[in-house]
Amino acid sequence: MKKSVLCIFGGKSTEYEVSLRSVCTVLEAIDREKYDVTVLGITKDGAWYRFDGPADEIRANTWFTDAAHIRRAMLSPNAGEGILYVEKQNMPGSFETVKVDVVIPVVHGSYAEDGNLQGLLSMSGIPYVGPHCAASAVGMDKAFTKLILNNYGIPQAKCAVLTRKEITDTLAEAVEKAEAVDIYPLFVKPANAGSSVGVSKAVDRAALEKALINAAKYDKKVLVEECIIGREVECAVLGNDDPTPSIPGEIASGADFYDYDAKYITDTSSDYIPARVSETTLEKVRAYAKTIYIALGCQGLSRVDFFVRADESIIFNEINTLPGFTSISMYPKLWNYMGKNTKELIDALIAFAEASDDR
């Protein structure tokens, strides 16, 4: 008997468009002979719909306008039911049920990979791909991540954490606090945002003021970090209690830094697998990635990102607990290089979801 898999995409996030690309990759790769697949889309306004139309409409972001292929839907929070309620066609307020054995949340950013969605799924008792509530929340918050990893001897960039209130009410003092981190340039980023949304490189005080104000639009906590010059190296991790880190890969952005446009829009970046560092450094990155994954309590998958300086010293950058699955995303590319195609990778993620412990 086929397993019933629910793929969730979209959401109230600045990374909504990344989710559209990711879910199309998953829907094209998943083994339909093993799984009955139901697709649940969440609009930017937070409306939930079962969608049974073509993937091209997801790519074009017109899926929610196709009245013939969308119906309102909601997951039952009752533990053990494993049910998606779907409104019957032309019968408002009347619902049919769809069985759900496992959920693949192909979502990114706020309200998606920050523990909010994971909390609902945990309450429902339905197994789901990816880290659970605490690991998701901590991994999303770069400031919390740094605080925890300081206890594990993980090398990190010098930083300061500022609040939106500090930036709004006392900008001059916030700038002074930021400038105390290091000499220019400085990197400014929202504490809770992924895909480099809201990230700026400040080369002087005027740029720093602008960067702080911009980052505060996306989160109430803002991180200011020293500028690390080095290769951007990423490691994909897969598994539960004894996870496996992939061979690390390298991103050469082709831009001033690897921002949102470089990742998803301008096509200026290149990748190298393995990363262009020594074998010794590759193994150190893998060891750090596994340590970080376990320390934060991750399960299923995560991508751990580092900088490697010219002297091959390693600096942890961030962890992405639900990494992109687009056609150009590093997470599936790294496992493809390791000999696991995307279909096999999805099989493994589903198996780890079913075997994971939510406590």
RODO-2510 file (C-alpha; in nm, 4 decimals, decimal comma):
residues 359
     n   res          X          Y          Z
     1     m     0,0000     0,0000     0,0000
     2     k     0,1248     0,3453    -0,0882
     3     k     0,2099     0,5950     0,1851
     4     s     0,0061     0,9148     0,1832
     5     v     0,2482     1,2075     0,1636
     6     l     0,1430     1,5688     0,2123
     7     c     0,3732     1,8274     0,0522
     8     i     0,3283     2,1752     0,1989
     9     f     0,4595     2,4832     0,0185
    10     g     0,4324     2,8629     0,0271
    11     g     0,3638     3,0468     0,3509
    12     k     0,3737     3,3931     0,5059
    13     s     0,7433     3,4416     0,4500
    14     t     0,9862     3,6562     0,2567
    15     e     1,1116     3,3248     0,1153
    16     y     0,7753     3,2310    -0,0360
    17     e     0,9115     3,2331    -0,3935
    18     v     1,1956     2,9973    -0,2989
    19     s     0,9369     2,7517    -0,1675
    20     l     0,7556     2,7543    -0,5023
    21     r     1,0727     2,6464    -0,6799
    22     s     1,1624     2,3906    -0,4153
    23     v     0,8281     2,2128    -0,4109
    24     c     0,8275     2,1759    -0,7895
    25     t     1,1598     1,9911    -0,7639
    26     v     1,0167     1,7615    -0,4969
    27     l     0,6945     1,6959    -0,6883
    28     e     0,8874     1,6077    -1,0023
    29     a     1,1295     1,3755    -0,8217
    30     i     0,9106     1,1935    -0,5678
    31     d     0,8338     0,8289    -0,6501
    32     r     0,4635     0,8146    -0,7394
    33     e     0,4706     0,4357    -0,7316
    34     k     0,5526     0,4491    -0,3591
    35     y     0,3555     0,7532    -0,2500
    36     d     0,0120     0,9061    -0,2946
    37     v     0,0949     1,2769    -0,2986
    38     t    -0,1362     1,5539    -0,1821
    39     v    -0,0264     1,9145    -0,2243
    40     l    -0,1154     2,1866     0,0245
    41     g    -0,0360     2,5471    -0,0614
    42     i    -0,0275     2,8390     0,1825
    43     t    -0,0723     3,1860     0,0355
    44     k     0,1253     3,4899     0,1459
    45     d    -0,1857     3,5919     0,3401
    46     g    -0,1820     3,2609     0,5273
    47     a    -0,4783     3,0901     0,3549
    48     w    -0,4482     2,7100     0,3230
    49     y    -0,5635     2,5305     0,0060
    50     r    -0,5382     2,1771    -0,1268
    51     f    -0,4046     2,2225    -0,4809
    52     d    -0,4390     1,9539    -0,7470
    53     g    -0,3452     2,1525    -1,0565
    54     p    -0,0258     2,1486    -1,2659
    55     a     0,3138     2,2319    -1,1178
    56     d     0,3603     2,5029    -1,3809
    57     e     0,0971     2,7085    -1,1982
    58     i     0,3031     2,6832    -0,8805
    59     r     0,6134     2,7996    -1,0679
    60     a     0,4205     3,0924    -1,2122
    61     n     0,2623     3,1720    -0,8736
    62     t    -0,0861     3,1552    -1,0228
    63     w    -0,1867     2,8363    -0,8406
    64     f    -0,4098     3,0167    -0,5883
    65     t    -0,6098     3,1843    -0,8688
    66     d    -0,7124     2,8515    -1,0248
    67     a    -1,0567     2,8062    -0,8711
    68     a    -1,1010     2,4684    -1,0403
    69     h    -0,7994     2,3221    -0,8616
    70     i    -0,7982     2,4760    -0,5153
    71     r    -1,0115     2,3982    -0,2136
    72     r    -0,9804     2,5269     0,1391
    73     a    -0,8046     2,2806     0,3676
    74     m    -0,6772     2,2383     0,7219
    75     l    -0,4872     1,9770     0,9199
    76     s    -0,6539     1,8157     1,2183
    77     p    -0,4557     1,8923     1,5363
    78     n    -0,5961     1,5797     1,7022
    79     a    -0,3013     1,3531     1,7759
    80     g    -0,3050     1,0292     1,5825
    81     e    -0,5802     1,1161     1,3357
    82     g    -0,3469     1,2033     1,0480
    83     i    -0,6206     1,3842     0,8595
    84     l    -0,6342     1,6768     0,6196
    85     y    -0,9820     1,8279     0,5989
    86     v    -1,0639     1,9494     0,2467
    87     e    -1,3721     2,1552     0,1706
    88     k    -1,6056     1,9830    -0,0726
    89     q    -1,6491     2,1361    -0,4153
    90     n    -1,9359     2,3871    -0,4183
    91     m    -2,0292     2,2923    -0,0614
    92     p    -1,8889     2,5624     0,1702
    93     g    -1,8501     2,4430     0,5275
    94     s    -1,8679     2,0751     0,4329
    95     f    -1,5427     1,8786     0,4357
    96     e    -1,4059     1,5490     0,3137
    97     t    -1,0946     1,3887     0,4655
    98     v    -0,7584     1,2920     0,3175
    99     k    -0,5332     1,0500     0,5062
   100     v    -0,1810     1,1788     0,5784
   101     d     0,0994     0,9409     0,6798
   102     v     0,3900     1,1835     0,6562
   103     v     0,4419     1,5518     0,5775
   104     i     0,7168     1,7076     0,3676
   105     p     0,7193     2,0780     0,4596
   106     v     0,8816     2,2339     0,1529
   107     v     0,8743     2,5750     0,3152
   108     h     1,1307     2,8332     0,4177
   109     g     1,1559     3,1269     0,6542
   110     s     0,9153     3,2696     0,9106
   111     y     0,5957     3,0781     0,9966
   112     a     0,7493     2,7857     0,8107
   113     e     1,0855     2,6603     0,9346
   114     d     1,1002     2,8601     1,2581
   115     g     0,9077     2,6094     1,4709
   116     n     0,5581     2,7464     1,4107
   117     l     0,4536     2,4909     1,1501
   118     q     0,6531     2,2212     1,3275
   119     g     0,4502     2,2845     1,6433
   120     l     0,1236     2,2207     1,4598
   121     l     0,2613     1,9057     1,2993
   122     s     0,3924     1,7805     1,6331
   123     m     0,0507     1,8359     1,7931
   124     s    -0,1125     1,6411     1,5108
   125     g     0,1215     1,3474     1,5679
   126     i     0,1970     1,3220     1,1953
   127     p     0,5624     1,2413     1,1173
   128     y     0,7298     1,5198     0,9213
   129     v     1,0565     1,5833     0,7450
   130     g     1,3103     1,8067     0,9147
   131     p     1,4040     1,9249     1,2627
   132     h     1,1312     1,9616     1,5233
   133     c     1,0149     2,2687     1,7148
   134     a     1,3105     2,3619     1,9357
   135     a     1,5812     2,2941     1,6773
   136     s     1,3836     2,4783     1,4113
   137     a     1,3302     2,7842     1,6313
   138     v     1,6917     2,8003     1,7470
   139     g     1,8310     2,7351     1,3996
   140     m     1,6208     3,0150     1,2562
   141     d     1,7416     3,2644     1,5157
   142     k     2,1063     3,3368     1,4349
   143     a     2,1634     3,5064     1,7719
   144     f     2,0357     3,2056     1,9670
   145     t     2,2382     2,9721     1,7452
   146     k     2,5564     3,1634     1,8251
   147     l     2,4878     3,1602     2,1992
   148     i     2,4424     2,7839     2,2037
   149     l     2,7392     2,7013     1,9816
   150     n     2,9703     2,9166     2,1901
   151     n     2,9492     2,6321     2,4434
   152     y     3,0784     2,3808     2,1885
   153     g     3,3939     2,5608     2,0838
   154     i     3,2654     2,6350     1,7346
   155     p     3,4649     2,9230     1,5789
   156     q     3,2362     3,2119     1,4894
   157     a     3,2564     3,5717     1,3686
   158     k     3,2632     3,8556     1,6218
   159     c     2,9163     4,0050     1,6506
   160     a     2,6686     4,2283     1,8329
   161     v     2,2939     4,1878     1,8659
   162     l     2,0741     4,4979     1,8412
   163     t     1,6996     4,5277     1,8890
   164     r     1,4595     4,7030     1,6565
   165     k     1,3745     4,9374     1,9434
   166     e     1,7400     5,0352     1,9841
   167     i     1,7677     5,1049     1,6131
   168     t     1,4413     5,2977     1,5979
   169     d     1,4742     5,4979     1,9179
   170     t     1,8493     5,5547     1,9510
   171     l     2,0077     5,5002     1,6104
   172     a     2,3298     5,6838     1,6968
   173     e     2,3897     5,4603     2,0003
   174     a     2,3013     5,1507     1,7966
   175     v     2,5573     5,2528     1,5348
   176     e     2,8259     5,2946     1,8025
   177     k     2,7472     4,9495     1,9418
   178     a     2,7691     4,8039     1,5912
   179     e     3,0956     4,9796     1,5153
   180     a     3,2483     4,8296     1,8288
   181     v     3,2320     4,4851     1,6640
   182     d     3,5155     4,5476     1,4196
   183     i     3,6451     4,7796     1,1494
   184     y     3,4447     4,8324     0,8314
   185     p     3,3096     4,6608     0,6337
   186     l     3,0478     4,5055     0,8604
   187     f     2,7690     4,2654     0,7737
   188     v     2,4185     4,3413     0,8990
   189     k     2,1405     4,0838     0,8921
   190     p     1,8033     4,0091     1,0533
   191     a     1,8431     3,7469     1,3253
   192     n     1,5397     3,5563     1,1938
   193     a     1,5479     3,5427     0,8158
   194     g     1,6960     3,3079     0,5604
   195     s     1,8161     3,3183     0,2003
   196     s     2,0109     3,6364     0,2838
   197     v     1,6891     3,8399     0,2972
   198     g     1,7596     4,1805     0,4503
   199     v     2,1374     4,1266     0,4581
   200     s     2,3661     4,4208     0,3778
   201     k     2,7371     4,4902     0,3646
   202     a     2,8108     4,8261     0,5286
   203     v     3,1324     4,9961     0,4206
   204     d     3,0920     5,3155     0,6252
   205     r     2,8691     5,4777     0,8882
   206     a     2,6075     5,6019     0,6407
   207     a     2,5747     5,2553     0,4905
   208     l     2,5601     5,1027     0,8394
   209     e     2,2695     5,3258     0,9431
   210     k     2,0830     5,2304     0,6263
   211     a     2,1617     4,8596     0,6757
   212     l     2,0406     4,8598     1,0367
   213     i     1,7126     5,0275     0,9428
   214     n     1,6636     4,7839     0,6541
   215     a     1,7356     4,4717     0,8612
   216     a     1,4979     4,5898     1,1355
   217     k     1,2129     4,5783     0,8821
   218     y     1,2439     4,1999     0,8767
   219     d     1,2994     4,1160     1,2428
   220     k     1,3034     4,2725     1,5885
   221     k     1,6583     4,1458     1,6431
   222     v     1,9474     4,2461     1,4170
   223     l     2,2905     4,0862     1,4012
   224     v     2,6042     4,2847     1,3161
   225     e     2,9094     4,0751     1,2296
   226     e     3,2704     4,1292     1,1357
   227     c     3,3471     4,0774     0,7683
   228     i     3,5009     3,7353     0,7106
   229     i     3,7019     3,7067     0,3894
   230     g     3,6987     3,3503     0,2676
   231     r     3,5367     3,0801     0,0616
   232     e     3,1672     3,0111     0,1281
   233     v     3,1543     2,6401     0,2037
   234     e     2,8365     2,4418     0,2692
   235     c     2,7812     2,0953     0,4099
   236     a     2,4578     1,8955     0,3791
   237     v     2,3699     1,6773     0,6768
   238     l     2,1247     1,3864     0,6647
   239     g     1,9923     1,1643     0,9420
   240     n     1,8630     1,1563     1,2976
   241     d     2,0729     1,0513     1,5989
   242     d     2,3815     0,9499     1,3978
   243     p     2,3697     1,1891     1,1015
   244     t     2,5928     1,1789     0,7951
   245     p     2,7576     1,4955     0,6636
   246     s     2,8141     1,5214     0,2894
   247     i     3,1315     1,6241     0,1161
   248     p     3,1327     2,0064     0,1475
   249     g     3,0702     2,2240    -0,1565
   250     e     3,1655     2,5816    -0,2319
   251     i     2,9612     2,8749    -0,3588
   252     a     3,1388     3,1432    -0,5616
   253     s     2,8687     3,4084    -0,5759
   254     g     2,9989     3,6292    -0,8556
   255     a     2,8527     3,9202    -0,6567
   256     d     2,9899     4,1244    -0,3667
   257     f     2,8396     3,8620    -0,1369
   258     y     2,5969     3,5720    -0,1717
   259     d     2,2722     3,7655    -0,1333
   260     y     1,9157     3,6705    -0,2292
   261     d     1,9547     3,7855    -0,5908
   262     a     2,2767     3,5895    -0,6351
   263     k     2,1094     3,2786    -0,4932
   264     y     1,7857     3,2809    -0,6887
   265     i     1,7601     3,5550    -0,9512
   266     t     2,0749     3,6772    -1,1278
   267     d     2,2413     3,3404    -1,1989
   268     t     2,5868     3,4893    -1,1304
   269     s     2,7027     3,2247    -0,8835
   270     s     2,9038     2,9085    -0,9470
   271     d     2,9473     2,6041    -0,7298
   272     y     3,2321     2,3618    -0,6786
   273     i     3,1917     2,0127    -0,5363
   274     p     3,4100     1,9349    -0,3489
   275     a     3,4968     2,2793    -0,2168
   276     r     3,8378     2,4063    -0,3276
   277     v     4,0140     2,3453     0,0026
   278     s     4,2456     2,0737     0,1340
   279     e     4,1239     1,7261     0,2233
   280     t     4,2065     1,8000     0,5865
   281     t     3,9846     2,1098     0,5830
   282     l     3,7024     1,9226     0,4088
   283     e     3,7033     1,6688     0,6916
   284     k     3,7146     1,9423     0,9566
   285     v     3,4118     2,1101     0,7979
   286     r     3,2257     1,7787     0,7981
   287     a     3,3109     1,7222     1,1643
   288     y     3,1991     2,0730     1,2615
   289     a     2,8751     2,0301     1,0638
   290     k     2,7920     1,7054     1,2439
   291     t     2,8738     1,8560     1,5841
   292     i     2,6525     2,1591     1,5176
   293     y     2,3667     1,9438     1,3872
   294     i     2,3694     1,7243     1,6965
   295     a     2,4227     2,0145     1,9386
   296     l     2,1131     2,1936     1,8081
   297     g     1,9031     1,8757     1,8156
   298     c     1,8381     1,8561     1,4418
   299     q     1,6721     1,5604     1,2742
   300     g     1,6169     1,4656     0,9119
   301     l     1,8191     1,7298     0,7329
   302     s     1,9969     2,0621     0,7559
   303     r     2,2607     2,2525     0,5627
   304     v     2,5461     2,4000     0,7664
   305     d     2,7367     2,6934     0,6160
   306     f     3,0918     2,8090     0,6854
   307     f     3,3612     3,0475     0,5700
   308     v     3,7075     2,9085     0,5034
   309     r     3,9815     3,1716     0,5112
   310     a     4,2965     3,1726     0,2981
   311     d     4,4876     3,0051     0,5844
   312     e     4,2094     2,7414     0,5886
   313     s     4,0803     2,8424     0,9297
   314     i     3,7065     2,7712     0,9513
   315     i     3,4329     3,0072     1,0711
   316     f     3,0732     2,8912     1,1209
   317     n     2,8222     3,1121     0,9382
   318     e     2,4714     2,9689     0,9858
   319     i     2,2498     2,6619     0,9733
   320     n     1,9490     2,6199     0,7464
   321     t     1,7093     2,3622     0,8914
   322     l     1,4911     2,3374     0,5785
   323     p     1,7339     2,4145     0,2977
   324     g     1,6244     2,4993    -0,0537
   325     f     1,5385     2,2170    -0,2916
   326     t     1,5425     2,4189    -0,6122
   327     s     1,7202     2,2946    -0,9227
   328     i     2,0246     2,5025    -0,8256
   329     s     2,0176     2,4414    -0,4496
   330     m     2,3331     2,3076    -0,2894
   331     y     2,1651     2,0598    -0,0520
   332     p     2,0350     1,8170    -0,3190
   333     k     2,3416     1,8832    -0,5364
   334     l     2,5743     1,7693    -0,2593
   335     w     2,3846     1,4445    -0,2106
   336     n     2,3615     1,3924    -0,5876
   337     y     2,7423     1,4175    -0,5905
   338     m     2,7547     1,1605    -0,3085
   339     g     2,5619     0,9174    -0,5293
   340     k     2,2088     0,9717    -0,3973
   341     n     1,9719     1,1077    -0,6605
   342     t     1,6875     1,3380    -0,5595
   343     k     1,4273     1,0592    -0,5663
   344     e     1,6427     0,8492    -0,3317
   345     l     1,7058     1,1534    -0,1142
   346     i     1,3313     1,2084    -0,0717
   347     d     1,2880     0,8396     0,0185
   348     a     1,5570     0,8767     0,2848
   349     l     1,4001     1,1936     0,4271
   350     i     1,0611     1,0253     0,4552
   351     a     1,2177     0,7244     0,6294
   352     f     1,4004     0,9508     0,8772
   353     a     1,0771     1,1411     0,9412
   354     e     0,8951     0,8210     1,0294
   355     a     1,1822     0,7097     1,2555
   356     s     1,2344     1,0430     1,4304
   357     d     1,1580     1,1075     1,7957
   358     d     0,9639     1,4270     1,8693
   359     r     1,0678     1,4309     2,2369
***
